[in-house]
Amino acid sequence: MSFLTISHLEKSFGVTRVVKNFNLDVEKGEFISLLGPSGCGKTTVLRMVAGFETPSAGNITIEGREVSSLRPNQRNIGMVFQAYALFPNLTVAQNVGFGLRVKGVPAREIAARVEEMLALIGLPELGDRYPFQLSGGQQQRVALARALAPKPQVLLLDEPLSALDAKVRVSLRNEIRAIQRELGITTIFVTHDQEEALSMSDRIVVMHQGVAEQVGTPFEIYNTPATRFVAGFVGTLNTLDAKVLDPSIGRVKLGGNEMTLGRAIPPGEALLGLRPEMLRLGAHPGEAALTGTITELDFLGSVIRLRIDLGGQPLAVDLFNTTRQAPPKVGETVSLALNPSDALVIGG
């Protein structure tokens, strides 16, 4: 039995269904990300798990205990919000110990737990400060410590990094993941940032229009997207219309190019997905060959992105920047090679 089970969860506001038949089994200590664009229902799912929203249908169980009808303070769940939500009139130490005081924990135990939490988040000397005296990253660390202090069964994180600048976001996401692993706490993390989800998660739930489009590891979500939406939302993906010449072996035509995927595909028309990093310049034995004309070149530091016209269809190709070889020029006709097994046939 999974540690946290969400079964056939639904939520409607009036006639609008914002979450539709959502199902998820979460193992103890697992880090799950709900990933999707704004309005896809991911935060609503999180709020139902927390108890801030009542499901229109479905069940939520934690360690076999049904909690769907319980109030938030009856669920033993810690939550970190996007906007920190610290009490401005309380010190850092008082904020961290707030939940423990509400539960009536003795003052000596609260002090010990607060000291432990401040050490865990790397702010042991800042207990006497007030929130306005802290940076955004420090405030979010305090919010995390406050959520963890009562030793919740499940930790919920609602886009906790979105208000921070890029460098602080990367640093703090690594810290959150390290703390989560150290404590072994079951965690659900809501984000619209695919890089956050891919780098932090054990598994990702990609949501779209209230539906869980795909659940899988970061490797599975990125490399084998199950639907057209997942393929287009996660990472950069070239999508190319192809005519199927021989469905039994996956022989297709892309503009003036032909290639064989080496596996059976449906007849008729196909939508192929190619990641920019899967393509290489030049001919390589045993790989499929494509020919196109460079229309743009973007220098992105470690990566050079080429925009190529492939028989009327645009194609992005990523090359590693190297001082040993100058990149090709705009207007140049180039050959491209790819492993046919890397080409995705996208449906859904």
Residue, then its C-alpha position, 0 to 999 in steps of 0.5 A: m500500500s502506498f503512503l499517500t493515495i489520491s483516488h478519483l479526485e475531482k473539483s468543480f467551481g460552479v459548472t467548471r471542472v478544474v480537476k478531473n479524475f486525478n489519481l496518484d499513489v505516492e510512496k513514503g519519502e518520495f518527492i513528487s512534482l505537479l508540473g503544468p501551466s497556470g490554470c491546469g489544476k495543480t495547486t487545486v490538487l495540492r490545496m485539496v490534499a492540505g484540506f484548504e479545498t473540499p473535493s467534489a468527489g474522490n478520496i485522499t488517504i495517508e497511511g491508510r487513513e482517509v483524510s478527505s473530510l478532515r480539517p487542515n489542522q487534523r491532517n498532520i501536513g506541513m505547507v510552504f506557500q509561494a509568498y512565505a506567509l511569515f508573521p511579521n510581528l514574530t521573530v524567526a524563532q517564534n515563526v518556526g515554533f508557532g505550530l508547536r505552540v499551537k499544539g501545546v508543546p512544552a516551551r523547552e521542547i519548542a526551543a530545542r526543536v527550533e534550534e534544530m530547525l534553524a541549524l537544518i536550514g543554515l540560519p542558526e544565528l538569525g533566530d532573534r531577527y524579524p522577517f523584514q530583516l531577511s532576504g527572500g531566500q532566507q524568508q523561504r528557508v524560515a517558512l520551510a523550517r516552520a512547516l517541518a518543525p511539527k514533524p508532518q507526515v507530508l510536506l506540500l510546497d506551492e511554487p515556493l521558489s517563484a518569487l526568488d531570483a534565478k541564482v537563489r532559486v537554483s541554490l534553494r531548490n538544491e537545499i530543499r531537496a537535500i533537506q527532504r532526502e535527509l528527513g525522508i519526508t514525503t513531499i509534493f511540490v507544485t511548479h510551472d518550471q520544468e527545470e525545477a521539476l526535472s532536477m528535483s523530482d523522483r517522479i513528475v505528474v504533468m497536468h493539463q486542463g485538470v487532467a494528469e497527462q503523464v506520470g513518470t520519472p524525469f527521464e521518462i517524462y523528457n525522453t518518452p512523452a506520452t502525449r502531444f501536450v507533454a512533448g511540447f511542454v517539457g523541454t524544447l521539442n521539434t515537431l515535424d509532420a511526416k508522411v508514412l511511406d511504409p508503416s511496418i518499418g517506420r519509413v517516413k518522408l520529411g519534406g525532401n528527406e526520407m528516413t527509417l525509424g526501424r519500428a512499426i508506426p500507424p499508417g497515414e500521417a505522423l507527427l515526429g518529435l526531435r529534441p534539438e540535442m539529438l541532432r548532429l552535423g555531418a554524416h554518421p554511419g548507421e544513422a539517419a540523414l537529413t539535409g536543410t538550410i540554416t536560417e538563424l544562429d543563436f549563441l547561448g554560451s555553452v550551446i549554439r542553437l541553429r534554426i534550420d529550414l527542413g523542406g519548409q518545416p523549422l528545425a532547432v539543432d543544439l551544438f556544444n560550443t567549442t573553440r576548436q571548430a567555428p559554427p556553420k553560417v546562416g544560409e549554409t546547407v548542412s547535413l544532419a544525422l540522428n539515431p532513428s530510435d531517438a525520434l518520437v512518434i507523438g499521439g494524443 
